[in-house]
Amino acid sequence: MIRKSGVTVGDVLGLECMKGVKVLAGQNGLERSVTNVNIMEVPDIYNWVNAGDLLLTTAYSIRDDREALIELIPKLANQGLAGLALKPKRYLEYVPQEMIEQANQMDFPLLELPVETSFADVLNPILSEILQMHTAFFEKSEKANRFFMEVILKGGGITDIVAKLAEVIDNTVVIYNPDNEVLAKHFVNWDASAWEEAAKRVKDVEVRVINPSDSGVNYYVTTMETEPYLQEFRMPIIVRGQVSGYLSVWDNQRALTQTDFIFIERAMTIAALELLNQRTLLEVERRHRNDFIGDLLQEAKIEEKSLKERARYLGWDLNCNYAALVVDIDNFLGFASKGRQDEQSIQEAKDYLFNQIMEAIHKDEPSIVGTKSDSIILLLSHPERITKEKIDAYFKLRSQEILNFISKKVKDFTISIGVGRYYPGIPGLRKSYKEALQALGVGKVLFGQNQLVFFSELGIYRLLQQVPNREELELFYKETVAPLDDHDMKCHGDLLKTLETFFEYHGNLKQVSQVLFVHYNTVLYRVEQIREITGLDLKSAENRLNLQIGLKIRKILRQKDK
């Protein structure tokens, strides 16, 4: 529930000047805000009133027009007026029943002024009350500004802002990041487990949008079905035109007033400034880190001592040995060219990926993380507990775990990772980076998207991918397995599959027949066909090598054609 502290129709009725005023109808609308008092002197009053007006009238201008009387309440209510105060009996003998019914239906306050009351008697006191309330509002607003600015000037951060706001409004306050992860929280007479349970259940509750402080700031409100007096009020924290977090208030302790909302909105503004400051510092720090990684990975003549000093300043240890991982968004150009992907959303995607990689790294793993062009570079070492014999297995396991972790978190795109081998020293780190780049490039050609590719497992593909002349690859393919491709297409045959299985099972024809679910003699016949069509006898070691290379070249050419 929201307990308003602005001037309402109910507040006006409590003034000394309103003694003797009757509420004829619209009792449920007494919480309507009154921002001005107006007097109806002409029939076309609708052009001269504004939302929030309390309209005073004797109905003189429409006393003989019953239709105009009946239309008055709906039109005023639809224009957002606070209420209508009639002074009947002088010109209007009685208030028509239709007007009373309409006012009740629309929760629109319909008041009856005593015949001896003049408009001047009520107009000035009401306007004075409104002015006092506005003055108090601005004083409270200024106080709230000073209150939270003092927190920042004393070196406080998001956690301190949340704690101060919770103290002032006597309710629980939470600030989330854009991914709804908690940045700071402060509970007031509420334990963490109860809040966590409420936060889970609130996701399934219908959301309402309100503007309780008349400031133009919208709150997204959810009311717990099983606890009707427990509500969450949430508003986005906007920084540089984009949502940088959410401020959430739970009224678990008491109902909120308009004064509370003043403090909430000032706290939100200060929190936005603090988040902007944090982002600016983070961007500067990240820029320094990326510049360093660029210097570290290139063959520039920079002394190792200088690199190690810069690394230590950034919190990294170059005395460790690292293996390089290069992480790429698959089909980045295609992702970036989608209609909704402007420069800001692309950067958000890259930042999100970077943050997920940081989250996937274990605390006891020395690591260096940064960006280079459109790739994210992860230089990963191992905990001291990992023995030398288990280092390779450790990096393979961790690389797979990192890919799995990110794939679960990221929904809008897929990634591929190239992994270099583990070497000692800065020269070894650079070598590992080059291997990771090569593994990523070869992997994209051979295996497609969403892949984890280890340089150590590329085998002969490392050499074939480096051949600059595609014509040479095509010629070798035509001289080896291309005739089998042609035969299988024309005759719906399985000679290529048989050849691949032959190499997979080291020439064991019995196993080949079992795997392909064909008779042993059928395999013998196919092997003979392969010899006749290609002119290469599988009994020759050199021929077998050429056919194996031909199969791998076929895979490279087919992926490149895609």
Residue pairs with C-beta under 8 A, 6 or more apart in sequence:
1 229
1 231
1 251
1 255
2 210
2 212
2 255
2 256
2 257
2 258
3 255
3 256
3 257
4 31
4 33
4 212
4 257
4 258
5 257
5 258
5 259
6 33
6 133
6 137
6 214
6 258
7 33
7 34
7 35
7 126
7 129
7 130
7 133
8 30
8 31
8 32
8 33
8 34
8 82
9 29
9 30
9 31
9 32
9 34
9 54
9 82
9 83
9 109
9 111
10 30
10 31
11 34
11 129
12 18
12 34
12 54
12 126
12 129
13 21
13 23
13 30
13 111
15 122
15 125
15 126
15 129
16 125
17 117
17 121
17 122
17 125
17 126
18 122
20 114
20 117
21 85
21 111
21 112
21 113
21 114
21 117
22 111
22 112
23 30
23 109
23 110
23 111
24 86
24 95
24 100
24 103
24 110
24 111
24 112
25 99
25 100
25 101
25 102
25 103
25 104
25 108
25 109
25 110
26 83
26 103
26 104
26 106
26 107
26 108
26 109
26 110
27 104
27 109
28 107
29 83
29 106
29 107
29 108
29 109
30 109
32 82
32 83
32 108
32 109
33 52
33 82
33 214
34 52
34 53
34 54
34 82
34 83
34 126
34 130
35 50
35 51
35 52
35 53
35 82
35 130
36 50
36 52
36 53
36 54
36 127
36 130
37 53
37 54
37 56
37 122
37 123
37 126
37 127
37 130
38 48
38 49
38 50
38 53
38 54
38 55
38 56
39 55
39 56
39 57
39 119
39 123
40 55
40 56
40 57
40 59
40 61
41 60
41 61
42 48
42 61
43 61
43 62
43 65
43 68
45 55
45 57
45 61
46 75
46 76
46 79
49 55
49 76
49 79
49 81
50 79
50 80
50 81
51 79
51 80
51 81
52 80
52 81
52 82
53 81
53 82
54 81
54 82
54 83
54 84
54 85
54 126
55 76
55 81
55 83
55 84
55 85
56 85
56 87
56 113
56 119
56 122
56 123
57 84
57 85
57 86
57 87
58 86
58 87
58 88
58 90
58 91
58 92
59 69
59 86
59 88
59 91
59 92
60 91
62 68
62 69
62 72
63 91
63 92
66 96
69 92
69 96
69 99
70 96
70 98
70 99
70 102
72 84
72 99
73 84
73 99
73 102
73 103
73 106
73 108
73 110
74 102
74 106
76 84
76 108
77 106
77 108
81 108
82 109
83 108
83 109
83 110
83 111
84 103
84 108
84 109
84 110
84 111
85 111
85 112
85 113
85 122
86 92
86 95
86 110
86 111
86 112
86 113
87 112
87 113
87 114
87 115
87 117
87 119
88 94
88 95
88 112
88 115
89 115
90 115
95 110
95 112
99 110
100 110
102 108
103 109
103 110
113 122
137 258
137 262
140 259
140 262
140 263
141 262
141 266
144 262
144 263
144 265
144 266
144 267
145 266
147 164
147 168
147 263
147 266
148 161
148 164
148 165
148 266
148 267
148 269
148 270
149 270
151 160
151 161
151 164
151 270
152 161
152 270
152 273
152 274
154 160
156 164
157 274
157 278
158 175
158 183
158 184
158 271
158 274
158 275
158 278
159 184
159 186
161 175
161 184
161 267
161 270
161 271
161 274
162 173
162 174
162 175
162 184
162 185
162 186
162 267
163 173
163 186
164 267
165 173
165 186
165 249
165 263
165 264
165 267
166 172
166 173
166 186
166 187
166 188
167 186
168 260
168 263
169 249
169 256
169 260
169 263
169 264
170 188
170 253
170 254
171 188
171 249
171 250
171 251
171 252
171 253
171 254
171 256
171 260
172 185
172 186
172 187
172 188
172 190
172 195
172 249
172 250
172 252
172 253
173 185
173 186
173 247
173 248
173 249
173 250
173 267
174 182
174 184
174 185
174 186
174 195
174 247
174 248
174 250
175 182
175 183
175 184
175 185
175 237
175 245
175 246
175 247
175 248
175 271
176 182
176 183
176 245
176 246
176 248
177 183
177 244
177 245
178 243
178 244
178 245
178 246
179 352
180 246
183 245
185 195
187 195
188 252
188 253
189 252
189 253
190 250
190 252
190 253
195 250
198 224
198 227
198 230
198 232
198 250
199 232
201 224
201 226
202 222
202 224
202 232
205 222
205 223
205 224
205 225
206 222
207 220
207 221
207 222
208 220
208 221
208 222
208 223
209 218
209 219
209 220
209 221
210 218
210 219
210 221
211 217
211 218
211 219
212 219
212 256
212 258
212 261
213 258
213 261
213 262
213 265
215 261
215 265
217 235
217 265
217 268
218 235
219 233
219 234
219 235
219 261
220 233
220 234
220 235
221 231
221 232
221 233
221 234
222 231
222 232
222 234
223 230
223 231
224 230
224 231
229 251
229 255
230 250
230 251
230 252
231 250
231 251
232 248
232 249
232 250
233 248
233 249
233 250
233 251
233 256
233 264
234 246
234 247
234 248
234 249
235 246
235 247
235 264
235 265
235 268
236 243
236 245
236 246
237 243
237 244
237 245
237 246
237 247
237 268
237 271
237 272
237 275
238 244
238 272
239 272
239 275
239 276
239 279
240 276
242 344
242 348
244 272
244 275
244 276
244 279
245 271
245 275
247 264
247 267
247 268
247 271
249 256
249 264
256 264
286 370
286 371
288 314
289 314
289 369
289 370
290 370
290 371
290 372
292 307
292 310
292 311
292 314
292 370
293 368
293 370
293 371
293 372
293 377
294 372
295 302
295 307
295 310
296 307
296 311
296 318
296 368
296 426
296 429
296 430
297 372
297 377
297 429
297 430
297 433
298 430
299 430
304 318
304 426
307 318
307 426
308 318
308 319
311 317
311 318
311 368
312 318
316 366
316 368
317 366
318 426
320 366
320 381
321 381
321 422
321 423
321 424
321 425
321 428
321 429
322 366
322 368
322 379
322 380
322 381
322 422
322 429
322 432
323 379
323 380
323 381
323 395
323 419
323 420
323 421
323 422
323 423
323 432
324 377
324 378
324 379
324 380
324 419
324 420
324 429
324 432
324 433
324 435
324 436
325 377
325 378
325 379
325 380
325 399
325 402
325 417
325 418
325 419
325 420
325 436
326 375
326 376
326 377
326 378
326 417
326 418
326 433
326 436
326 437
326 439
326 440
327 353
327 357
327 375
327 376
327 377
327 378
327 406
327 415
327 416
327 417
328 374
328 375
328 376
328 415
328 416
328 417
328 418
328 440
328 444
329 335
329 349
329 350
329 353
329 374
329 413
329 414
329 415
330 413
330 414
330 415
330 416
330 444
330 449
330 450
331 413
331 449
332 374
335 341
335 346
335 349
335 412
335 413
336 346
341 349
349 412
349 413
350 371
350 374
350 376
352 410
353 376
353 406
353 410
353 415
354 369
354 371
354 376
356 405
356 406
356 409
356 410
357 369
357 376
357 378
357 402
357 406
358 369
359 405
359 409
360 401
360 402
360 405
360 406
361 367
361 369
361 378
361 380
361 402
362 383
362 398
364 383
364 384
364 385
365 380
365 381
365 382
365 383
365 398
366 380
366 381
366 382
367 378
367 379
367 380
367 381
368 377
368 378
368 379
369 376
369 377
369 378
369 379
370 376
370 377
371 377
377 433
378 402
379 429
379 432
379 433
380 395
380 398
382 391
382 394
382 395
386 394
391 422
392 421
392 422
392 456
395 419
395 422
396 419
396 454
399 417
399 419
399 452
399 454
400 452
402 417
403 415
403 417
403 452
406 415
407 414
407 415
407 450
414 449
414 450
415 450
416 440
416 443
416 444
416 449
416 450
416 451
416 452
416 453
417 440
417 451
417 452
417 453
418 435
418 436
418 437
418 438
418 439
418 440
418 441
418 443
418 453
418 455
419 435
419 436
419 439
419 452
419 453
419 454
419 455
420 431
420 432
420 433
420 434
420 435
420 436
420 439
420 455
421 431
421 432
421 435
421 455
421 456
422 428
422 432
423 429
423 431
423 432
435 455
436 455
438 455
438 458
438 462
438 465
439 453
439 454
439 455
439 458
440 453
441 465
442 453
442 458
442 461
442 462
442 465
443 451
443 452
443 453
444 451
445 465
445 556
445 559
445 560
446 461
446 555
446 556
446 559
447 453
447 559
448 559
455 462
458 465
460 549
460 552
461 552
461 556
464 473
464 549
464 552
464 553
464 556
465 556
467 473
470 557
470 560
473 553
473 556
473 557
474 557
476 546
476 549
476 550
476 553
477 550
477 553
477 554
477 557
479 546
479 550
480 534
480 536
480 546
480 547
480 549
480 550
480 551
480 553
481 496
481 499
481 534
481 547
481 550
481 551
481 554
482 550
482 554
483 533
483 534
484 495
484 496
484 499
484 530
484 533
484 534
485 496
485 554
487 493
487 495
487 529
487 533
488 494
488 495
488 496
494 516
494 526
495 526
495 529
495 530
495 533
496 551
497 516
498 512
498 516
498 523
498 526
498 527
498 530
499 530
499 547
499 551
500 551
501 512
501 515
501 516
502 509
502 512
502 527
502 538
503 544
503 547
503 548
503 551
505 511
505 512
505 515
507 538
507 544
509 520
509 523
509 524
509 527
510 520
512 523
513 519
513 520
513 522
513 523
516 523
527 538
530 536
530 538
531 537
531 538
534 547
536 543
536 546
536 547
537 543
538 544
538 547
